[in-house]
Amino acid sequence: MSVLDGAVQVSRALPLPGAMARSWFVVGRNITAFRRAWLLLVSGVAEPIFYLFSIGIGLGALVRTVTTDAGNEVPYAVFVAPALLAVAAMNGAIADSTYNVFFKLKHARLYDAILATPAGPRDIAVGEITWSLLRGSLYSTLFLLVAVVAGVVQSWWAVLALPGAVLIGLAFGAVGMFATTYMKTWQHFEYINLVIQPMFLFSATFFPLSTYPGPIQWIVQATPLYQGVALERALMLGDVGWSLLGHAAYLAAMGLVGVVGTSRRIQRLLLT
């Protein structure tokens, strides 16, 4: 049985409305493809876990405590863990919505085969973005479990960190795939690295926002990863307020723009 045949069976087994079922066809295909490569699927969560123990706990032995932007003094590992949870969600979404999508689109020509099914270009876009945020959510769930075991989760509000991770995965997965539709060669992915790496380092991931100079703070706050970091940090530290709605709205809007843009680009690339 081929991967596409397996995906058809997964899709038919789910009682979903037409449009959702067609998008799930793409998700089901990815589930089938990774069925015997689950270790590869979850390997991406290792990086933020390594950072948690090497920087959060290792460097935390020297730094000891950090005063958050909300004025709370917390152990350094507790401060870093929520940011790395957001990074885990971002990494999972980006991994699938960029490199993997580019290979399927430009080299494997997988989407041409999918168009022979009832699924259309928009179903492909929604399905791939859904899969990318599911992968990001998986990374976040595994990381959160490790963080709980490590004792760096201080609030029951952390249960909402996983829905927050879904928003982060949606935002980065949708925009990542939208950007990928403009890529011509593998070398063009250096542009994505040029964006992701500075965000990882300078989105209040390892230091409070207040440590940056005033003008730089505005730039940091404009980045999507900072919005995710601020959202997850507030939830995992129990510092819940109305500002969380702003972070969530930012990520949701970014995801919506990415979904609409990707759907139009995929339709143009596959049908013209």
C-alpha positions as CSV (number, residue, x, y, z in Angstrom):
1,M,0.0,0.0,0.0
2,S,1.4,3.4,-1.0
3,V,1.6,6.4,1.3
4,L,-1.2,8.1,-0.6
5,D,-3.4,5.0,-0.3
6,G,-2.8,4.9,3.4
7,A,-3.6,8.6,3.7
8,V,-6.9,8.0,1.9
9,Q,-7.8,5.3,4.4
10,V,-7.0,7.6,7.3
11,S,-9.1,10.4,5.8
12,R,-12.1,8.2,5.1
13,A,-12.0,6.8,8.7
14,L,-12.7,10.3,10.1
15,P,-16.3,11.7,10.0
16,L,-15.3,15.2,8.9
17,P,-17.1,17.7,6.7
18,G,-16.0,17.8,3.0
19,A,-13.5,20.6,3.2
20,M,-12.0,19.4,6.5
21,A,-11.7,15.9,5.2
22,R,-9.9,17.0,2.1
23,S,-7.4,18.9,4.2
24,W,-7.1,16.0,6.5
25,F,-6.1,13.9,3.5
26,V,-2.8,15.8,3.4
27,V,-2.4,15.5,7.2
28,G,-3.1,11.7,6.9
29,R,-0.5,11.4,4.2
30,N,2.1,12.9,6.5
31,I,1.1,10.7,9.4
32,T,1.4,7.7,7.2
33,A,4.8,8.8,5.9
34,F,6.2,9.3,9.5
35,R,4.7,6.1,10.8
36,R,8.0,4.3,10.6
37,A,10.1,7.4,11.2
38,W,8.6,8.6,14.5
39,L,12.1,9.0,16.0
40,L,13.0,11.5,13.3
41,L,9.6,13.2,13.8
42,V,10.3,13.9,17.5
43,S,14.1,14.6,17.2
44,G,13.6,18.3,16.8
45,V,12.5,18.7,20.4
46,A,16.0,17.8,21.5
47,E,17.5,21.2,20.8
48,P,15.3,23.2,23.2
49,I,15.7,20.5,25.8
50,F,19.5,20.7,25.5
51,Y,19.2,24.5,25.8
52,L,17.1,24.1,28.9
53,F,19.6,22.0,30.7
54,S,22.8,23.6,29.3
55,I,21.8,27.2,29.6
56,G,18.8,27.3,31.8
57,I,20.1,25.0,34.5
58,G,23.9,25.1,33.8
59,L,24.1,28.9,33.5
60,G,21.4,29.2,36.1
61,A,23.8,27.9,38.7
62,L,25.8,31.1,38.1
63,V,23.0,33.6,37.4
64,R,20.7,32.2,40.1
65,T,17.6,34.5,39.7
66,V,16.2,36.9,37.2
67,T,13.7,39.8,37.7
68,T,11.0,39.5,35.0
69,D,9.5,42.5,33.3
70,A,6.5,42.0,35.6
71,G,8.8,42.5,38.6
72,N,8.8,38.9,39.8
73,E,12.1,37.3,40.9
74,V,12.4,33.7,39.6
75,P,15.2,31.2,39.1
76,Y,16.9,31.6,35.8
77,A,15.8,28.1,34.6
78,V,12.2,29.0,35.4
79,F,12.6,32.2,33.4
80,V,14.1,30.5,30.3
81,A,11.8,27.4,30.1
82,P,8.7,29.2,28.8
83,A,10.7,30.9,26.0
84,L,12.2,27.5,25.0
85,L,8.7,26.1,24.9
86,A,7.8,28.8,22.4
87,V,11.0,28.0,20.4
88,A,10.0,24.3,20.4
89,A,6.6,25.2,18.8
90,M,8.3,27.4,16.3
91,N,10.9,24.8,15.4
92,G,8.4,22.1,14.8
93,A,6.2,24.3,12.6
94,I,9.1,25.7,10.6
95,A,10.7,22.3,10.0
96,D,7.7,21.0,8.1
97,S,6.3,24.2,6.5
98,T,9.6,25.2,4.8
99,Y,12.2,22.5,3.9
100,N,9.7,19.6,3.7
101,V,7.1,21.6,1.7
102,F,9.8,22.8,-0.7
103,F,10.9,19.2,-1.4
104,K,7.3,18.1,-2.0
105,L,6.5,21.1,-4.2
106,K,9.7,21.4,-6.3
107,H,11.3,18.0,-6.3
108,A,8.9,15.1,-5.4
109,R,6.0,16.8,-7.2
110,L,3.8,15.3,-4.5
111,Y,1.1,18.0,-4.8
112,D,0.5,17.2,-8.5
113,A,-0.4,13.7,-7.4
114,I,-2.7,15.0,-4.7
115,L,-4.5,17.1,-7.2
116,A,-5.6,13.9,-8.8
117,T,-7.7,13.3,-5.7
118,P,-10.7,15.4,-4.6
119,A,-8.3,17.7,-2.7
120,G,-7.5,21.1,-4.2
121,P,-4.7,23.6,-3.8
122,R,-6.4,25.3,-0.8
123,D,-6.9,21.9,0.8
124,I,-3.2,21.2,0.3
125,A,-2.2,24.6,1.9
126,V,-4.5,24.1,4.9
127,G,-3.5,20.5,5.4
128,E,0.2,21.2,5.4
129,I,-0.2,24.1,7.7
130,T,-2.3,22.0,10.0
131,W,0.4,19.3,10.0
132,S,3.1,21.8,10.8
133,L,1.3,23.2,13.8
134,L,0.5,19.6,15.0
135,R,4.2,18.9,14.8
136,G,5.0,22.1,16.7
137,S,2.4,21.2,19.3
138,L,4.0,17.8,19.7
139,Y,7.4,19.3,20.3
140,S,5.8,21.7,22.9
141,T,4.0,18.9,24.7
142,L,7.2,16.9,25.0
143,F,9.1,19.9,26.1
144,L,6.5,20.8,28.7
145,L,6.6,17.3,30.2
146,V,10.4,17.6,30.5
147,A,10.0,21.0,32.1
148,V,7.5,19.7,34.7
149,V,9.9,16.8,35.6
150,A,12.7,19.3,35.8
151,G,10.7,21.4,38.3
152,V,10.7,24.6,36.3
153,V,6.9,25.0,36.0
154,Q,5.5,27.1,38.8
155,S,1.8,27.6,37.9
156,W,-1.2,25.5,36.9
157,W,-1.8,28.1,34.2
158,A,0.8,26.2,32.3
159,V,-1.9,23.9,31.1
160,L,-2.9,26.7,28.7
161,A,0.7,26.9,27.4
162,L,-0.2,24.1,25.0
163,P,-3.1,26.0,23.3
164,G,-0.6,28.9,23.2
165,A,1.9,26.6,21.4
166,V,-0.8,25.8,18.8
167,L,-1.1,29.6,18.1
168,I,2.7,29.8,17.7
169,G,2.7,26.8,15.4
170,L,-0.1,28.3,13.3
171,A,1.7,31.6,13.0
172,F,5.1,30.3,12.0
173,G,3.8,27.3,10.0
174,A,1.5,29.5,7.9
175,V,3.9,32.3,7.2
176,G,6.8,29.8,6.8
177,M,4.9,28.0,4.0
178,F,3.9,31.2,2.4
179,A,7.5,32.3,2.3
180,T,8.5,28.8,0.9
181,T,6.2,29.2,-2.1
182,Y,8.6,32.0,-3.3
183,M,11.7,30.0,-2.9
184,K,13.5,28.9,-6.1
185,T,16.5,27.0,-4.7
186,W,17.7,25.4,-1.5
187,Q,20.1,28.3,-1.0
188,H,17.2,30.7,-0.6
189,F,16.4,29.0,2.8
190,E,19.4,31.0,4.2
191,Y,17.0,33.9,4.3
192,I,14.8,32.0,6.6
193,N,17.7,31.2,8.9
194,L,18.7,34.9,8.7
195,V,15.3,35.7,10.3
196,I,14.8,32.8,12.7
197,Q,18.3,32.8,14.3
198,P,18.2,36.5,15.5
199,M,14.6,36.0,16.7
200,F,15.7,33.0,18.7
201,L,18.5,35.0,20.4
202,F,16.9,38.4,20.8
203,S,13.2,37.8,21.6
204,A,13.7,38.1,25.4
205,T,14.5,34.4,25.2
206,F,17.4,34.4,27.6
207,F,17.1,37.9,29.1
208,P,14.3,40.2,30.2
209,L,13.0,42.8,27.7
210,S,14.1,45.5,30.0
211,T,17.8,44.7,29.5
212,Y,17.6,45.9,25.9
213,P,18.0,49.7,25.0
214,G,14.7,51.5,24.5
215,P,14.6,51.6,20.7
216,I,15.6,47.9,20.5
217,Q,12.7,47.0,22.8
218,W,10.2,48.2,20.2
219,I,11.9,46.1,17.5
220,V,11.9,43.0,19.8
221,Q,8.3,43.5,20.7
222,A,7.3,43.6,17.0
223,T,8.7,40.1,16.4
224,P,6.3,37.1,16.4
225,L,8.6,34.9,18.6
226,Y,8.6,37.6,21.3
227,Q,4.8,37.5,21.3
228,G,4.9,33.7,21.7
229,V,7.6,34.0,24.4
230,A,5.6,36.6,26.4
231,L,2.5,34.5,26.1
232,E,4.1,31.3,27.3
233,R,6.1,33.0,30.0
234,A,3.1,34.7,31.5
235,L,1.2,31.4,31.5
236,M,4.0,29.3,33.0
237,L,4.8,31.8,35.7
238,G,1.1,32.5,36.5
239,D,1.4,36.2,35.6
240,V,-1.9,36.2,33.7
241,G,-3.5,39.5,32.5
242,W,-5.4,41.1,29.7
243,S,-2.2,41.6,27.7
244,L,-2.2,37.9,26.9
245,L,-5.2,38.5,24.6
246,G,-3.0,40.9,22.6
247,H,-0.2,38.3,22.2
248,A,-2.8,35.7,21.2
249,A,-4.5,38.1,18.7
250,Y,-1.1,38.9,17.1
251,L,-0.3,35.2,16.5
252,A,-3.8,34.4,15.3
253,A,-3.8,37.3,12.8
254,M,-0.3,36.3,11.6
255,G,-1.6,32.7,11.1
256,L,-4.7,33.9,9.2
257,V,-2.6,36.1,6.9
258,G,-0.3,33.1,6.2
259,V,-3.1,30.7,5.5
260,V,-4.8,33.1,3.0
261,G,-1.5,34.0,1.3
262,T,-0.4,30.4,1.1
263,S,-3.7,29.2,-0.3
264,R,-3.5,31.8,-3.1
265,R,0.1,31.1,-3.9
266,I,-0.4,27.3,-4.0
267,Q,-3.4,27.7,-6.3
268,R,-1.3,29.9,-8.6
269,L,1.7,27.6,-8.6
270,L,-0.2,24.4,-9.2
271,L,-2.9,25.5,-11.6
272,T,-1.1,27.9,-13.9
